[in-house]
Amino acid sequence: MTHIQPSAHVPALWAAAYGARHGPAVRLAARCLLRVRGFVRDLALADHVPFGGY
């Protein structure tokens, strides 16, 4: 059975999304980018998993 691992950690986006140094708009945009990146990665991996994915 193949297991899809969670999306890789992106240090720059993670720091921008959850760091206190950035404004709310930057944090929101970075969180959205992290979600989109994770979705696209999972979607790409779904083609390589039999009977799984989206």
N, C-alpha and C positions, 0 to 999 in steps of 0.2 A: 504494500500500500504506500502510495506516495503522499508525502505531507508537504503542504505549501507553508513555507516559513513566513512569519510576519515581515512586513516591509522593513527594509534596512533603515537604520537610524541615520538621519542626515543632521550632523552636528550644527551646521550654520542655520538651517531652518528651525531646528529644535530650539536653539538659543533665542532666535528671534520670536518664535511662537510662545515660549514660556518664560522668557527672561523679563526682568522688571525694568530693564534699561530702555526698552522700546515702547512707543506709544500704542494705544489701543488699535489703531488702524493697521499698523505694521504687524502686531500680534495676530489680528484677525486674518490678514492676508497670508501670513506664514502658516497659520493653522489650516487654512483652506488649501494652500499648496501641498502641505503634508498629506491631507486627505486625498487630494486628486492624484498625487504621486503614488500613494498606496493603492488606490483603486486601479490606476493604469497598470501598475506592476502586477497586481493580482489578476487582472484581465489578461495580460500577456501570458502569465503562467498557466491560466486556465486552459489554453490550447494544448498544453503539454501534460495534462492530467486526465487520464481516462475516467469518464463518467463523473467529472467534477467541474467546478468552476461556475460560471454564470450562464 
